[in-house]
Amino acid sequence: MAFILSCSIKEAEYNYKQQDIQELIANVFPIKKADKQKLMPIFSNSEIKNRQLAFPLEWYTKERQLQEVNASYCERVISYSKQAALTCLSNRNFIKREIDPKEIDHILFVSSTGVATPTIDAYLIDELGLRENIKRSPIFGLGCAGGTSAVGKAFDYLKGAPKSNVLIICAELCSVTFQHNDTRISNFVGSALFGDGTSALLVVGEGSSLLHEKIAPVPKVTSSSTKTKPHSQSVMGWRVVNSGFEVIFNKSIPKLVESFWKSHMEERLAALNMAAVDLPFIVAHPGGKKVIEAFVSTLGISEQAVSYSREVLSRHGNMSSPTVHFVLHQVMLEKPTAGTKSFMTSLGPGFSSEIVSLEWV
């Protein structure tokens, strides 16, 4: 078994109202003014009020090449990851004492918005003072599914190393992927949804001495499941070009929630002898307004069950992999009672569905 002992979030430092970003895109998006006006309701209909960006708005008015953008990504992500990790290891909302970074046995670093070799986790060994013999699992390319997938991978690892402690970090700068010469609607939709953020989770095995440091019931991961739809690589992801990453968004995503994700969730509910209507909430990655609506209609659950996801979307937008951890952070601060059951779920490139089951203990 695996237990999520602590959680933290790190917002990017520049906070903007959705209207501010809309005005920027109205000025720089590379299509005719009349066509822009037809697309502008995407911003107002998104149910996003604020987003945090890694750079001031003026930074995004200039076209930049991948080398410069990626260097900026690495600098910010190392800083954000360090801050998120240290907060997670000292978060007195969840744990009794500050955890020494040298008590971490394995680091899982997740990101899909920039590249680095050595990977960012190698830099964090120095920045955090992690042990030289720490195990490292850098993960690239899972997109929005990365936050839930990382929890599943920590769960799998801890089954074979039950005394170990795993630090998960998800760090994304989605905003730097905006392309000044990409006239596709996908680029416009991304500019209306994406924000920047970082999260960190401390996940420990059933034999870890750190379990004694929990303050209240914590989510125990009881199962993990991945399902990937064949021949679906064009649904979402990045197209790598000379100027960076061009976003791929297929309008079929909400429909895939209603079919592919529904089938996956029904399989997991049946395997655990549970019913969706019995879930007080789901820790769902809020990919966008239509995706959240599809969660509700597909499972027949109440609006209240996705209230945490709606709140995170409203306050931060879609930050890719860490977004589902922002939802979990809100849930954990509410301190659900022992016995509460839920699911963490995210969708990502592949097209893939990630689901882990949770029970507070």
Disulfide bonds with the S-S distance in Angstrom:
none
